[in-house]
Amino acid sequence: MTPARDDPPKLSRWLLNRCSPSTDRSFLAGDFEEIYRALVEERGRPAARLWFRGQCLRFLPRIAVHSLFGRCAMLLNFLKVAWRNIRRQWLYAGINIVGLAVGFAGVLLIVLFIRSELSFDRFHDRAGRIYRLNTRLVMDGKESRQAVVAPAVAPAFRAACPEIEAAARVFMERNPVTIGTGERTFVEKRFFYADPEFFDVFSFPLIQGDSRTVLSEPRSLVLTVSTARKYFPRENPIGKILTVSQGLAKADYFVRGVAADVPVESHFHFDFLAPFSDLEISRVDNWFLQAGRAYVLLREGASPAALEAKVPPLIEAGARANFGSTENFRSWKAEGNVFEIFLQPLLDIRLRSADLAAQIEPVGDIAQVRIFGIIALVVLLIAVFNFVNLAAARAFQRAREVGVRKVLGSSRSLLVRQFLFESFLVIITALALSILPVLFFAPVLGALVGRPLSAAGLLAWPVPALIAAGAGITGLAAGAAPSLFLAAFRPSRVLHGQADPYRRPRFRGALVVFQFALSILLFIVTFIVSGQMRYIRAKDLGFDRERLLAVAAPPSLVDRIDAFKAELLKNPEIVSAACSAYLPGRPNVAEDFADSRGDQGKRVHLALLAGDEDFARTFGLPLVAGRFFSAETGADSDALVINEEAARRFRAAFGWEDPLGKSITTGRETGTIIGVLKDFHFLSLRRRIEPMAVQRLPRSEGPFVVVRTAEGRRKEAVGLLGRIWTKFIPNQPVDALFLDDEIGRQYLSEKRSAALLGGFSGFAVFLGCLGLFGLSALSVERRTKEIGVRKTFGASRRGLVWLLLRQSGAAVLAANVIAWPAAFLIMNRWLQGFAFRAELGPLPFFAAAALVLGLACAAAGGTAFRAASVDPVKALRYE
Amino acid sequence: MKYPTRKEELLLLAIRRLGPEASLVSIRGLLNESTRESWSVGNIYVALDNLLKAGFLEAFVGEPSAKRGGKAVKYYRLTRDGSRILAEAKRVHDILWGTASAPPSKAS
């Protein structure tokens, strides 16, 4: 049946109907309808519908309170009873409230983290219409997906596709830039270049300057507010000049705009913006020169799929410069090679681009967010199980109260309401209490995840609604079970003391087992994750990273770098020093090499590092064959030193038994192999060792000076470096970094995950133990008489403790059956992500089981021991 | 004797004024008109229900009609207690006001 045109909104009407008291249901529906119809006549249908919905929302809470408690008197009575119960059984009430509060705090913290992850890049007004252009390249069977495109791509797209409203290329300067006003000089790492339409695509508000013109003239600069304050603490920065030096180049830039600081939840953060056209590469028409990112803003209603359909012809046109003709490009593609450009929604960048290389900043991972979501759920479940279990167990104590109430004429529904009210009271108290730890731990968690998390995030929509819903469901679940079950008592039997309301141990037992299983699972996961982290930290990288110190060499040092090195080496704190264009784990260039005298089609892909003659000694890389570069000036300029993996590849590709003395070429450059280094992890440990070659670094270029410090003289070496640095470059701060820290940073996300996991497993187990403590205390109390009888008949204290502990022990053992296979499946998959992984042994499993068993016994043992020590006379007199 | 709250007093007065026509809809209409505010149905219903339970009002059921979607209407009327409490409130009001004239209303 279709509703008549002027019927009130269906859903609201249904809600209203459900919630009205049954006696007045039809009158109220009539009243609402009458007013609604009058409103339709008076103000039109939309206004009337709006009114109806609003009324419905305002009506529901009022009517809910009204029908639950009638007048305030009932509410007061419920409060009084609840308060008496809490006072009489303060221990259980305390365990309930504290347990729930701790659980809620844990969940709220995770919610804070997840909200922050999910809110990345959403601050842009047109976030839903912004896309990033990414490249997919398959060459020689190797696929690479990268978050970069050639600078020539975006303008070509912009010109050919009317559905693009604006497009901006963004380039981040990878190498540190030195910027000075004359008075102040700093080394900056967040120097960006962008097209003028940057401010049309993104919503980075400008505080000073006109967004249409700030980037349109060469050598303009936009600063963020805090950067502006750093360079010009008391002046208006607009129109001021900043000297930007980078490599050998030096240029004066005019500050033309000040932008608000980039929000934490952005996938890139700039401190400086310069026009993209200032870059040399911006004018290079080579679609295969992937440098910089490009973002496009689509028009309202335009579909990204339609745009992607226009891409292949554009690429064919663009590739002509490289391939000479479209035919060449087509035949190249026919060989199985692929060159594609695809669109990725801006909102997917943070969490759904882990498979894309060359990101501006490390991205998050949706899997991690899911894992934390699951942990939140687990913590919440454990807390709720505690609550349900304790409430059900406590029902025994209240059986008499319920019996008396029933005899005096209390209805079943009234009793249910009373129990629900009590459970909500506990939950609301716990929620209020949990705010304090959340406020306290939010900054701690922020430090762990590497960006500030403020508890204010909990107030942002839709978090409050989620919290309310979560609390509501918890309250209903926890209140419903015991209240229904208690309310169903037969009063006469309870009052005669016959009924055992403590039935359904199976249900509770299952909950306890499940709880322990979750705790054990979390512990196993924690152990394995931290084991893998330890393994990585201890894993031999092939070189000794402990005592390596690196410093970026500014252009002014370049011609004096030998003197600088000599000055350093005069000191006993420094064992050796080398120039290097490479730092472990940092991205490096790679080229395809062919045998100079052989088939040019057969190529080996080599990563290219560059260093001077001291490179191998400083990094501590042993030679397997041949020699390293000679110290003579100008010698070995076309020499290459390869690693063992490269030698193996050469043997496979070119059939070389001994690569020494052989010559390889890229087509443009040719090099002779003079030595073979032992394999070392020049990339992340997550990846296999790839073939690599070291080039001789030309004297005049030294992006980094790497220094090996003497054993145990780290601190002195840093001080010394600073002093010598100041002697050479007086007006610039030294920016040295220890390579073990640098390498550690690559595993930061795993390390953080491990720390977070550990923390939250602790949470879960604490909650589990708290619940167990409460349960065992109750069960001991229930068995007081039994224990007294047993003692009278000569049971030993040890036997009694064993009797009481047996149950919890059995629960833990049963929990292992669930937890172990689950943990094995999860962790086996996680470890697959590492090229080098610690072995998945049985130790973490047994350790977790033993730990939880120990904790459970400790929680239950105290009460058991006390009960077993009580004078049997007292125990028998109980009740 | 307990005095009615202001809301209850307004409701009782409206019912007295409306006489046999006092249903939730007409009460709300009168209140909206006289106070120049929009009263929510839930608000009025809960207050009426409380007055009913306290014995100041009684209810009787009227005829269903099409404009109410075929639902019957519930009419309210003052009980003796209801009239008495209203009279008492008026007496107190009169004494407290004395001979002073009412100050001009803010919203005019």
Contacts between the chains, C-beta under 8 A, distances in Angstrom:
chain1	res1	chain2	res2	distance
A	21	B	49	7.8
A	24	B	45	7.5
A	24	B	49	7.5
A	24	B	74	6.9
A	26	B	71	4.9
A	26	B	72	6.4
A	27	B	24	7.4
A	27	B	61	7.8
A	27	B	71	6.8
A	27	B	72	6.6
A	27	B	73	6.7
A	27	B	74	4.0
A	28	B	24	7.8
A	28	B	41	7.5
A	28	B	45	6.5
A	29	B	69	6.8
A	29	B	71	5.5
A	30	B	64	7.5
A	30	B	68	3.8
A	30	B	69	6.4
A	30	B	71	2.9
A	30	B	72	6.5
A	30	B	73	6.0
A	31	B	23	7.3
A	31	B	24	4.5
A	31	B	25	5.3
A	31	B	41	6.4
A	31	B	45	7.8
A	31	B	68	7.6
A	31	B	73	7.6
A	32	B	41	6.3
A	33	B	67	7.6
A	33	B	68	5.4
A	33	B	69	4.2
A	33	B	71	6.7
A	34	B	25	5.0
A	34	B	67	5.8
A	34	B	68	4.8
A	34	B	73	7.9
A	35	B	25	5.7
A	35	B	28	7.2
A	35	B	41	7.1
A	37	B	67	5.5
A	55	B	40	5.9
A	55	B	41	5.5
A	55	B	42	7.2
A	58	B	40	4.6
A	58	B	42	5.7
A	58	B	43	7.6
A	59	B	40	6.6
A	59	B	41	5.9
A	59	B	42	3.4
A	59	B	45	7.7
A	60	B	42	7.6
A	62	B	40	7.9
A	62	B	42	4.2
A	62	B	43	6.6
A	62	B	46	5.4
A	63	B	42	5.6
A	63	B	45	7.3
A	63	B	46	6.8
A	66	B	46	4.6
A	66	B	49	6.8
A	66	B	50	8.0
A	70	B	53	7.3
A	71	B	50	6.0
A	71	B	53	7.3
